Amino acid sequence: MSDREQRGATRGRAGAVAAGGGPKRRLWPLLAALAAIAAIAIIVALVLGDGGSGKHQAAAPVATSTASPTTTSPAAVGSSTGQAAGPAAPGAAPSAAGLVGGGGVTAKPLGGNLASPGSIGAVLFAESGTALDANATAVVAMAAKTIQTRQVKTVLVTGYTDAVGNAPANDTLSLHRARAVVTALRERLSGSATRYVARAQGQAQPVASNRTPQGRQLNRRVVISIG
């Protein structure tokens, strides 16, 4: 084969190769573009899917309360059993322990240090006095009613004083006060077989401080007790 023929054959093979590679070179950009479009489509689908589900999902309602705040009045403060302890009704009967009053102190339910075991009343007196005022009379009346209802056989009436003055004089004063209360009880329970024992304690056994007028007032007392 001549040189001219060889060069022609070579050019023919090169053209064939170039002709065969041409379509492949044009196909790769198209495939790449399609792949990119597919990837974009997948991403858009995912984004729209999340946004769509959130768009149609209703938010849960927030719980609210319209109840007014609870208030507690002083009368609603309960005891240890949980019951409300309201104010005493007007005219309510005093406790079974009796009353305390006299010497200018309004009669009220017996309580505190004056409510010793068995006591059914405590009569208070003015300083150095032995007379029973209206409040003291109310105490005696309540005690007499208890004595009559329970049919008490023996009543102990014990007199006391404050610490003003000397001890012997206070012993005598406390005995006079106890006897004044016994007289008042006998007048209300005339004909009764009840026995009364008057006893003097003077300034011994104070129930309050003798340094204040209020304390001395409580110490000037006669306690009515039953067994």
C-alpha positions as CSV (number, residue, x, y, z in Angstrom):
1,M,0.0,0.0,0.0
2,S,1.4,3.3,-1.0
3,D,1.9,6.1,1.5
4,R,-1.0,7.9,0.0
5,E,-3.3,5.0,0.6
6,Q,-2.1,4.6,4.2
7,R,-2.7,8.2,5.0
8,G,-6.2,7.9,3.5
9,A,-7.0,4.8,5.6
10,T,-5.8,6.5,8.8
11,R,-8.0,9.5,8.1
12,G,-10.9,7.2,7.5
13,R,-10.5,5.4,10.9
14,A,-10.1,8.8,12.7
15,G,-13.2,10.1,11.2
16,A,-15.1,6.9,12.1
17,V,-14.0,7.2,15.7
18,A,-14.9,10.9,15.7
19,A,-18.2,10.1,14.1
20,G,-18.9,7.3,16.7
21,G,-18.0,9.5,19.8
22,G,-20.1,12.4,18.7
23,P,-23.5,11.1,19.9
24,K,-22.1,10.0,23.3
25,R,-20.6,13.4,23.9
26,R,-24.0,15.0,23.2
27,L,-25.8,12.5,25.5
28,W,-23.8,13.1,28.7
29,P,-24.9,16.8,29.2
30,L,-28.5,15.7,28.7
31,L,-28.2,12.9,31.3
32,A,-26.6,15.3,33.8
33,A,-29.4,17.9,33.3
34,L,-32.1,15.2,33.8
35,A,-30.4,14.0,37.0
36,A,-30.2,17.5,38.3
37,I,-33.9,18.1,37.5
38,A,-34.8,14.8,39.3
39,A,-32.8,15.8,42.4
40,I,-34.5,19.2,42.5
41,A,-37.9,17.6,42.1
42,I,-37.2,15.3,45.0
43,I,-36.0,18.1,47.2
44,V,-39.1,20.2,46.4
45,A,-41.4,17.3,47.1
46,L,-39.8,16.8,50.5
47,V,-40.1,20.5,51.4
48,L,-43.7,20.7,50.2
49,G,-44.5,17.5,52.1
50,D,-43.3,18.8,55.5
51,G,-44.8,22.3,54.9
52,G,-48.1,20.8,53.9
53,S,-48.5,18.5,56.9
54,G,-47.7,21.5,59.2
55,K,-50.1,23.7,57.3
56,H,-53.1,21.4,57.8
57,Q,-52.3,20.4,61.4
58,A,-54.3,22.2,64.0
59,A,-52.4,23.5,67.1
60,A,-53.5,22.0,70.4
61,P,-55.6,24.5,72.5
62,V,-54.0,25.9,75.7
63,A,-55.9,25.1,78.8
64,T,-57.1,28.1,80.7
65,S,-59.0,28.6,83.9
66,T,-61.6,31.2,84.6
67,A,-62.2,30.2,88.2
68,S,-61.7,33.0,90.7
69,P,-58.9,32.6,93.3
70,T,-60.0,30.8,96.5
71,T,-60.4,33.1,99.5
72,T,-60.7,32.1,103.1
73,S,-62.6,34.2,105.6
74,P,-61.7,34.2,109.3
75,A,-64.9,32.3,110.0
76,A,-64.0,29.5,107.6
77,V,-60.8,28.6,109.3
78,G,-61.4,25.0,110.2
79,S,-60.5,22.9,113.3
80,S,-58.2,19.9,113.1
81,T,-61.2,17.8,111.8
82,G,-61.5,20.1,108.8
83,Q,-64.9,21.6,109.8
84,A,-65.5,25.3,109.6
85,A,-65.3,27.1,112.9
86,G,-67.8,29.9,112.5
87,P,-68.6,32.6,115.0
88,A,-70.9,31.7,117.9
89,A,-74.5,32.3,117.3
90,P,-76.0,35.2,119.3
91,G,-77.5,34.0,122.6
92,A,-75.7,30.7,122.4
93,A,-75.3,28.9,125.7
94,P,-71.9,29.1,127.3
95,S,-69.6,26.1,127.6
96,A,-70.3,23.4,130.3
97,A,-67.3,24.8,132.3
98,G,-69.3,27.8,133.3
99,L,-68.7,31.5,133.3
100,V,-66.1,34.0,134.6
101,G,-66.9,37.6,135.5
102,G,-67.4,40.2,138.2
103,G,-65.4,43.1,139.5
104,G,-66.3,45.1,136.5
105,V,-65.5,42.3,134.1
106,T,-68.3,41.1,131.8
107,A,-69.3,37.5,132.3
108,K,-67.9,35.2,129.6
109,P,-67.2,31.5,129.1
110,L,-64.7,30.2,131.6
111,G,-61.4,29.3,130.0
112,G,-57.6,29.6,130.2
113,N,-55.9,29.2,133.6
114,L,-59.2,29.7,135.4
115,A,-60.7,26.5,133.9
116,S,-59.3,24.1,136.4
117,P,-60.6,20.5,136.6
118,G,-64.1,20.5,138.1
119,S,-64.5,24.2,138.0
120,I,-68.0,25.5,137.0
121,G,-67.5,29.2,137.5
122,A,-65.1,31.9,138.6
123,V,-66.3,35.1,140.3
124,L,-64.0,38.1,140.1
125,F,-63.9,41.0,142.6
126,A,-62.9,44.6,142.7
127,E,-59.8,45.5,144.7
128,S,-60.3,44.8,148.4
129,G,-64.0,44.1,147.7
130,T,-66.3,41.3,148.7
131,A,-69.5,42.4,147.0
132,L,-70.9,40.6,143.9
133,D,-71.8,42.9,141.0
134,A,-74.2,42.0,138.2
135,N,-71.6,40.1,136.2
136,A,-70.6,38.1,139.3
137,T,-74.3,37.3,139.9
138,A,-74.6,35.9,136.4
139,V,-71.6,33.6,137.1
140,V,-73.3,32.3,140.3
141,A,-76.6,31.8,138.5
142,M,-75.0,29.6,135.8
143,A,-73.1,27.6,138.5
144,A,-76.3,27.1,140.5
145,K,-78.0,25.8,137.4
146,T,-75.2,23.3,136.8
147,I,-75.3,22.2,140.5
148,Q,-79.1,21.7,140.3
149,T,-79.0,19.8,137.0
150,R,-76.3,17.4,138.1
151,Q,-77.7,17.1,141.6
152,V,-74.3,17.8,143.1
153,K,-73.9,16.9,146.7
154,T,-70.8,18.9,147.6
155,V,-69.5,22.2,146.2
156,L,-66.1,23.5,146.9
157,V,-65.8,27.3,146.9
158,T,-62.2,28.6,147.1
159,G,-61.3,32.3,147.5
160,Y,-58.1,34.0,146.3
161,T,-56.6,37.5,146.3
162,D,-53.9,39.4,144.5
163,A,-50.5,40.1,146.1
164,V,-51.4,43.6,147.3
165,G,-51.2,43.9,151.1
166,N,-49.9,41.3,153.6
167,A,-50.5,37.6,153.5
168,P,-52.6,37.3,156.7
169,A,-55.0,40.0,155.6
170,N,-55.3,38.5,152.2
171,D,-56.2,35.1,153.7
172,T,-59.0,36.7,155.6
173,L,-60.2,38.6,152.5
174,S,-60.2,35.5,150.4
175,L,-62.4,33.7,153.0
176,H,-64.9,36.5,153.1
177,R,-65.1,36.4,149.3
178,A,-65.7,32.6,149.3
179,R,-68.4,33.0,151.9
180,A,-70.1,35.7,149.9
181,V,-70.3,33.3,146.9
182,V,-71.6,30.5,149.1
183,T,-74.4,32.8,150.4
184,A,-75.4,33.7,146.8
185,L,-75.5,30.0,145.8
186,R,-77.6,29.0,148.8
187,E,-80.1,31.8,148.0
188,R,-80.6,30.3,144.5
189,L,-80.7,26.7,145.7
190,S,-82.8,27.1,148.8
191,G,-84.1,23.8,150.1
192,S,-81.3,21.9,148.4
193,A,-79.3,19.3,150.3
194,T,-76.1,20.4,148.7
195,R,-73.2,21.0,151.1
196,Y,-70.8,23.9,150.5
197,V,-67.2,24.1,151.7
198,A,-65.7,27.6,151.8
199,R,-61.9,27.7,151.7
200,A,-59.3,30.5,151.7
201,Q,-56.1,30.5,149.7
202,G,-55.2,34.1,150.0
203,Q,-52.6,35.3,147.6
204,A,-51.3,31.8,146.9
205,Q,-51.6,30.1,143.5
206,P,-52.0,33.2,141.3
207,V,-53.2,32.5,137.7
208,A,-51.6,35.6,136.3
209,S,-48.9,38.1,137.0
210,N,-49.5,40.5,139.9
211,R,-47.4,43.1,138.2
212,T,-50.2,44.3,135.9
213,P,-53.7,45.5,136.7
214,Q,-55.1,42.8,134.4
215,G,-53.2,40.1,136.1
216,R,-54.3,41.2,139.6
217,Q,-57.9,41.4,138.4
218,L,-57.8,37.7,137.5
219,N,-56.2,36.7,140.8
220,R,-59.0,38.4,142.8
221,R,-61.3,35.4,142.3
222,V,-63.5,32.8,143.9
223,V,-63.6,29.4,142.0
224,I,-66.7,27.2,142.2
225,S,-65.8,23.5,141.8
226,I,-67.6,20.2,141.9
227,G,-66.3,16.7,142.4
